[in-house]
Amino acid sequence: MNYFLYFDPGLGAMIVQAIVAVAAGVILFSKNAMYKVKAFFGLLKKEDDTYDSIDIDEQDTDIHDEKK
């Protein structure tokens, strides 16, 4: 007996969507798990903030007031 499988476009799209969802889930889960493992062992690198802070220190304003 020969059995022929029929995949309509909807089923094919569903299979592709499931594969993409599983791959994305594995990637996101592994990143989160690795972050937690690195944090536990203290292996995280401190990231430098590329943006300057908009907070003004009081000492910065005192310097400009003395010049006047």
CORSULFEN-V635364 format. One record per pair of residues at least 4 apart in sequence whose C-alpha atoms are under 8 Angstrom apart, sorted by sequence separation. I is the first residue (numbers start at 1). J is the second residue. If there is no record, write none. Layout:
BEGIN
i:I j:J
i:I j:J
END
This chain:
BEGIN
i:7 j:11
i:8 j:12
i:9 j:13
i:10 j:14
i:11 j:15
i:12 j:16
i:13 j:17
i:14 j:18
i:15 j:19
i:16 j:20
i:17 j:21
i:18 j:22
i:19 j:23
i:20 j:24
i:21 j:25
i:22 j:26
i:23 j:27
i:24 j:28
i:25 j:29
i:26 j:30
i:27 j:31
i:28 j:32
i:29 j:33
i:30 j:34
i:31 j:35
i:32 j:36
i:33 j:37
i:34 j:38
i:35 j:39
i:36 j:40
i:37 j:41
i:38 j:42
i:39 j:43
i:56 j:60
i:57 j:61
i:58 j:62
i:59 j:63
i:60 j:64
i:61 j:65
i:62 j:66
i:63 j:67
i:64 j:68
i:7 j:12
i:38 j:43
i:39 j:44
i:56 j:61
i:38 j:44
i:35 j:44
END
